Amino acid sequence: MPNSVEIRELHFGYGERPILSGLHMDFPRGKVIAVMGGSGSGKTTILRLIGGQLQPQSGAVCVDGQTVHALDTSALYALRRKMGMLFQHGALFTDLTVFDNVAFPLREHTNLPQSLIRDLVLMKLHAVGLRNAAQLKPAEISGGMARRVAVARAIALDPQLIMYDEPFAGLDPISMGMTAKLIRRLNDALGSTSILVSHDVHESFSIADYVYFLSQGQIVAQGTPGEMAASSDPYVRQFVHAEADGPVPFHYPGRSLADDLGLGVQS
């Protein structure tokens, strides 16, 4: 099966601080791939590199056979039309109605007549169960509904690649389950590739075909959800079972509190 996205020997950092080191990842067409790891492990940075907001220091990110950082502005914008993005907190336009939020990418990137845009928007909203909320503002709907509106906007252009940045954050258990099933159903209906960045183990494992685990900018484990659930790898076990003790420390690395307070051992 061809890959929608290929990442090869990718290195990225901010100044002297490395964020991603030597990544090698494949995202096959038609699959849901979860990228998991603790906060600060580089998950969202991967999405920004795929979308071309950031450029790697070395290595390559290829989408649909094109090296993203080598594209000029017009070619990059053309490639982005094939992508859908669900931002971490939905990022809906608060002054626009639900309808106009979903219509926005269609109006920006196509010359379709308004009558056809209307029909397409209503179809997308119907797919997420919110056709009858079309004239409401984001402030008038729940957080879970707003997330579904954001999903409808992400698929407005029937993208080949859909990226979800923490789609379950802040949702109640019912909304989380509905959102997970929606992601899987839309992926299969569109025949697209879905990249799911999340730290929610249960929902991600329930819909993903393959999982990458990141820690400190490197892939520490990968496999199917079943393989990851049964893994004896210390990092995977700590993450999957929410264990406090393990290879992932609670404190950001650096000087000890004793050193900062001048209480270090004197020679």
NORSULDA-V499341 format. One record per backbone hydrogen bond with DSSP energy under -0.5 kcal/mol. CO is the residue of the C=O (numbers start at 1). NH is the residue of the N-H. Records with the same first field share a line. If there is no record, write none. Layout:
BEGIN
CO: NH + NH
END
This chain:
BEGIN
2: 29
4: 64
5: 27
6: 62
7: 25
8: 60
10: 22 + 23
11: 57 + 58
12: 19 + 20
13: 15
14: 17
16: 18
17: 14
20: 12
23: 10
25: 7
27: 4 + 5
28: 31
31: 33 + 194
32: 34 + 209 + 210
33: 196
34: 36 + 212
35: 198
36: 214
38: 41
41: 217
42: 46
43: 46 + 47
44: 48
45: 49
46: 50
47: 51
48: 52 + 53 + 54
49: 52
58: 11
60: 8
61: 68
62: 6
63: 66
66: 63 + 68
67: 70
68: 71
72: 76
73: 77
74: 78
75: 79
76: 80
77: 81
79: 82
80: 83
82: 160 + 161
84: 163
85: 87
86: 165
87: 90
89: 91
92: 94
93: 96
96: 138
97: 101
98: 102
99: 103
100: 104
103: 107
104: 108
105: 109
106: 110
113: 116 + 117
114: 118
115: 119
116: 120
117: 121
118: 122
119: 123
120: 124
121: 125
122: 126
123: 127
124: 128
125: 130
126: 129
130: 133
131: 134
133: 136
134: 99
136: 98
137: 140
138: 141
142: 146
143: 147
144: 148
145: 149
146: 150
147: 151
148: 152
149: 153
150: 154
151: 155
153: 156
155: 158
160: 193
161: 84
162: 195
163: 86 + 165
164: 166 + 197
166: 169
168: 171
172: 176
173: 177
174: 178
175: 179
176: 180
177: 181
178: 182
179: 183
180: 184
181: 185
182: 186
183: 187
184: 188
185: 189
186: 190
187: 191 + 192
193: 162
194: 33 + 196
195: 164 + 197
196: 35 + 198
197: 166
198: 37
199: 201
200: 204
201: 205
202: 206
203: 207
204: 207 + 208
210: 34
211: 223
212: 36 + 214
213: 220 + 221
214: 38
215: 218
217: 21
218: 215 + 220
221: 213
223: 211
224: 228
225: 229
226: 230
228: 231
233: 237
234: 238
235: 239
236: 240
237: 241
238: 243
239: 242
247: 249
256: 260
257: 261
258: 263 + 264
259: 262
END
